[in-house]
């Protein structure tokens, strides 16, 4: 299976359990691997036959910005569902990390794998 890779997408949005965390948008690092078959896109060289990673990236950024979830687990599931809505995507690997949640770490987060 072929992969579309979105690496280190830095998004900003509310996330966290406490009211203090949710008051100010936080940096949220998103990585996504979208599993697809790129053979038709390679043959036709047409964007209509591709998974448009630009469109998906913009949708993820908007989703994080408007996020009302408290946990990275729930946000990761929402992002997975968003990506799996694309007809050509059969499976996703999503990582969501908070970059300032725990002192002395670069980030903490969760990675999930989902399929249609």
Secondary structure as UniProt FT lines:
FT   STRAND          2..13
FT   HELIX           19..23
FT   STRAND          26..36
FT   HELIX           39..44
FT   HELIX           47..49
FT   HELIX           53..65
FT   HELIX           72..84
FT   TURN            87..88
FT   STRAND          91..98
FT   TURN            103..104
FT   STRAND          108..115
//
